[in-house]
């Protein structure tokens, strides 16, 4: 590509990363880690090879402590600057939000929407939700990215999506559908043991808080490391970390 496109949300230059394609030549995907989104030219999301998915998880894990920006209320296509149209797609693993160019140049997908599209998520069980509500004050919706008070809401009040999370075993099952036999065997052998998601969320957000304090070189005035009720849990980042640990062990 001749130039690096701007992120549809923050309008800053996106990073170009190359990934393996099952259709032949490598794909160049445009990624904004601040907005946690990817731009797919038309049909690119359908061409990623299993090795590309592994590479993407590695990238997301490496950028897990990056500062995140909220998505803009109005976004534009990086190819033609036409306003993107917000909509929903539905797959077996759930409903996810997508932003399409009306001129069919492509689509902007958040990381969490991409995970739902590929079948890498599962709905949280009622016991998991109740247990997590005792540990954290809120979570980010894996469908639209909005912060949700898990202590009072039983689904996202903004997009009505059920609470879901990236699950290493769901990733293994999804990749079985199109991975080569060798990769399939590795994933089956490396399926992760059950992990306490609540504990993982608290640990991740504490690490992020410490990293942010280092960046700003001062402490927050009203938050201590032990105040878990102030935490907004990032289920996407926790899931990426668990999956990357599984993939490294394979």
C-alpha positions as CSV (number, residue, x, y, z in Angstrom):
1,X,0.0,0.0,0.0
2,X,1.3,3.5,-0.9
3,X,0.4,5.2,2.4
4,X,-0.5,4.3,5.9
5,X,-4.2,5.0,6.5
6,X,-5.6,6.9,9.4
7,X,-7.6,5.3,12.2
8,X,-11.3,5.8,11.5
9,X,-11.8,6.7,15.2
10,X,-8.8,8.8,16.5
11,X,-7.6,9.8,13.0
12,X,-3.9,9.0,13.8
13,X,-1.8,6.8,11.5
14,X,-2.4,3.1,12.0
15,X,0.3,0.5,12.2
16,X,0.7,-1.8,9.2
17,X,1.3,-5.5,10.1
18,X,1.7,-8.4,7.7
19,X,0.0,-11.7,8.3
20,X,-0.2,-15.0,6.5
21,X,-3.1,-15.6,4.2
22,X,-4.7,-18.9,3.2
23,X,-5.4,-17.3,-0.2
24,X,-1.8,-16.7,-1.2
25,X,0.1,-13.4,-0.7
26,X,0.5,-12.0,2.8
27,X,-2.2,-9.6,4.0
28,X,-1.4,-6.1,5.3
29,X,-3.7,-5.2,8.1
30,X,-4.0,-1.7,9.6
31,X,-4.2,-1.7,13.4
32,X,-4.7,1.0,15.9
33,X,-3.8,-0.3,19.4
34,X,-5.0,2.9,21.1
35,X,-8.5,2.4,19.8
36,X,-8.2,-1.4,19.9
37,X,-9.4,-1.7,16.3
38,X,-8.4,-3.1,12.9
39,X,-9.3,-2.0,9.4
40,X,-10.0,-4.8,7.0
41,X,-10.2,-4.0,3.3
42,X,-13.0,-5.9,1.6
43,X,-13.0,-9.6,2.5
44,X,-9.6,-9.5,4.2
45,X,-11.2,-10.7,7.5
46,X,-12.0,-14.0,5.7
47,X,-8.5,-14.6,4.4
48,X,-6.5,-14.9,7.6
49,X,-4.6,-18.2,8.0
50,X,-4.3,-19.9,11.4
51,X,-0.7,-18.7,11.7
52,X,-2.0,-15.1,11.3
53,X,-4.4,-15.6,14.2
54,X,-1.5,-16.7,16.4
55,X,0.6,-13.7,15.3
56,X,-2.3,-11.4,16.1
57,X,-2.7,-12.8,19.6
58,X,1.0,-12.2,20.1
59,X,0.7,-8.5,19.0
60,X,-2.3,-7.9,21.2
61,X,-0.5,-9.4,24.2
62,X,2.5,-7.2,23.6
63,X,0.3,-4.1,23.6
64,X,-1.9,-5.1,26.5
65,X,-0.7,-2.2,28.7
66,X,-1.0,0.5,26.0
67,X,-3.2,3.5,26.8
68,X,-6.7,3.0,25.3
69,X,-9.0,5.7,23.8
70,X,-12.8,5.5,23.6
71,X,-14.2,5.1,20.1
72,X,-15.4,8.2,18.4
73,X,-19.1,8.6,17.9
74,X,-18.6,9.3,14.2
75,X,-16.0,7.4,12.2
76,X,-14.9,7.7,8.6
77,X,-13.5,5.2,6.0
78,X,-9.7,5.5,5.8
79,X,-10.0,5.0,2.0
80,X,-12.7,7.4,0.9
81,X,-13.6,9.4,4.1
82,X,-17.2,8.3,3.8
83,X,-18.9,8.0,7.3
84,X,-18.8,4.4,8.5
85,X,-22.2,2.7,9.1
86,X,-22.6,1.0,12.5
87,X,-24.3,-2.3,12.5
88,X,-24.3,-5.8,14.0
89,X,-23.4,-9.2,12.7
90,X,-24.5,-12.4,14.4
91,X,-22.5,-15.7,14.6
92,X,-22.9,-18.8,16.7
93,X,-20.7,-17.3,19.5
94,X,-22.8,-14.1,19.8
95,X,-23.6,-10.7,18.3
96,X,-20.9,-8.2,17.6
97,X,-20.7,-4.6,16.4
98,X,-19.1,-3.7,13.1
99,X,-18.5,-0.4,11.2
100,X,-18.8,-0.7,7.4
101,X,-17.9,1.6,4.5
102,X,-21.0,2.3,2.4
103,X,-18.9,2.2,-0.7
104,X,-17.7,-1.3,0.2
105,X,-14.0,-0.4,0.8
106,X,-14.0,-2.5,4.0
107,X,-14.8,-2.6,7.7
108,X,-13.5,-1.4,11.0
109,X,-13.6,-4.0,13.7
110,X,-12.7,-3.7,17.4
111,X,-10.4,-6.5,18.7
112,X,-13.3,-7.9,20.8
113,X,-15.6,-7.9,17.7
114,X,-13.0,-9.8,15.7
115,X,-12.7,-12.4,18.5
116,X,-16.5,-12.9,18.5
117,X,-16.6,-13.2,14.7
118,X,-13.9,-15.9,14.8
119,X,-15.7,-17.9,17.5
120,X,-13.1,-17.3,20.2
121,X,-15.5,-16.3,22.9
122,X,-18.1,-17.9,25.1
123,X,-20.9,-16.5,27.2
124,X,-20.1,-16.2,30.9
125,X,-22.1,-18.4,33.2
126,X,-24.3,-17.0,36.0
127,X,-21.9,-18.2,38.8
128,X,-19.0,-16.6,36.9
129,X,-20.8,-13.3,36.7
130,X,-21.9,-13.4,40.4
131,X,-18.4,-14.2,41.5
132,X,-16.8,-11.5,39.4
133,X,-19.3,-8.9,40.7
134,X,-17.8,-9.5,44.2
135,X,-14.3,-8.7,42.9
136,X,-14.5,-5.8,40.4
137,X,-16.8,-2.9,40.1
138,X,-17.3,-3.0,36.3
139,X,-16.2,-4.7,33.1
140,X,-15.8,-3.5,29.5
141,X,-18.4,-5.0,27.2
142,X,-16.7,-7.4,24.7
143,X,-19.3,-6.4,22.1
144,X,-19.3,-2.6,22.1
145,X,-16.5,-1.7,24.6
146,X,-18.7,0.3,27.0
147,X,-18.0,0.1,30.7
148,X,-20.8,-1.9,32.5
149,X,-21.6,-2.2,36.2
150,X,-21.5,-5.9,36.5
151,X,-23.0,-5.6,40.0
152,X,-26.4,-4.4,38.7
153,X,-26.5,-5.2,35.0
154,X,-27.0,-8.7,33.7
155,X,-26.2,-7.7,30.1
156,X,-24.7,-4.6,28.4
157,X,-27.3,-1.8,28.7
158,X,-25.9,-0.2,25.6
159,X,-25.9,-3.0,23.0
160,X,-27.7,-5.7,25.0
161,X,-25.0,-8.2,24.4
162,X,-24.6,-11.0,26.9
163,X,-21.4,-10.9,29.0
164,X,-18.7,-13.0,27.3
165,X,-15.0,-13.6,27.4
166,X,-12.2,-15.0,25.3
167,X,-11.7,-18.6,26.3
168,X,-8.5,-20.6,25.5
169,X,-10.5,-23.7,24.9
170,X,-13.0,-21.9,22.7
171,X,-10.0,-20.7,20.6
172,X,-8.7,-24.2,20.4
173,X,-12.1,-25.5,19.2
174,X,-12.5,-22.7,16.7
175,X,-9.1,-23.2,15.2
176,X,-9.7,-26.9,14.8
177,X,-12.2,-26.0,12.1
178,X,-9.5,-24.6,9.7
179,X,-6.1,-25.4,11.2
180,X,-3.8,-28.0,9.7
181,X,-3.6,-31.3,11.4
182,X,-0.3,-30.6,13.1
183,X,-1.4,-27.3,14.5
184,X,-4.7,-28.8,15.6
185,X,-2.9,-31.5,17.6
186,X,-0.7,-28.9,19.3
187,X,-3.7,-26.7,20.3
188,X,-5.5,-29.7,21.7
189,X,-2.5,-30.7,23.8
190,X,-2.0,-27.2,25.1
191,X,-5.5,-26.4,26.2
192,X,-5.2,-24.3,29.4
193,X,-6.3,-25.5,32.8
194,X,-9.3,-23.6,34.3
195,X,-8.3,-20.1,35.4
196,X,-10.0,-17.9,37.9
197,X,-11.1,-15.0,35.6
198,X,-11.9,-12.7,38.6
199,X,-8.4,-13.0,40.0
200,X,-6.9,-12.6,36.5
201,X,-8.9,-9.4,36.0
202,X,-7.8,-7.9,39.3
203,X,-4.1,-8.8,38.7
204,X,-4.2,-7.3,35.2
205,X,-5.8,-4.0,36.2
206,X,-3.4,-3.6,39.2
207,X,-0.5,-4.1,36.7
208,X,-2.1,-1.5,34.4
209,X,-2.6,0.9,37.3
210,X,1.0,0.7,38.3
211,X,2.2,1.1,34.7
212,X,0.0,4.2,34.3
213,X,1.4,5.6,37.5
214,X,4.9,5.2,36.2
215,X,3.9,7.0,33.0
216,X,2.4,9.9,34.8
217,X,5.1,9.8,37.6
218,X,2.5,10.4,40.3
219,X,-0.1,8.4,42.2
220,X,-3.8,8.6,41.7
221,X,-5.2,10.6,44.6
222,X,-8.1,8.3,45.6
223,X,-7.2,4.8,44.4
224,X,-5.1,2.3,46.2
225,X,-3.9,-1.0,44.8
226,X,-6.2,-2.9,47.1
227,X,-9.4,-1.1,46.1
228,X,-10.7,-3.7,43.7
229,X,-14.2,-2.2,43.6
230,X,-12.8,0.7,41.6
231,X,-11.5,-1.6,38.9
232,X,-13.1,-1.9,35.5
233,X,-12.1,-5.3,34.3
234,X,-10.8,-5.8,30.7
235,X,-12.1,-9.2,29.8
236,X,-10.5,-8.8,26.3
237,X,-7.0,-8.3,27.7
238,X,-7.3,-11.1,30.2
239,X,-8.5,-13.5,27.5
240,X,-5.7,-12.5,25.2
241,X,-3.2,-13.2,28.0
242,X,-4.6,-16.6,28.7
243,X,-4.7,-17.6,25.0
244,X,-1.1,-16.4,24.4
245,X,0.1,-18.5,27.3
246,X,-1.6,-21.5,25.7
247,X,-0.2,-20.8,22.3
248,X,3.4,-20.3,23.6
249,X,3.1,-23.7,25.3
250,X,2.0,-25.4,22.1
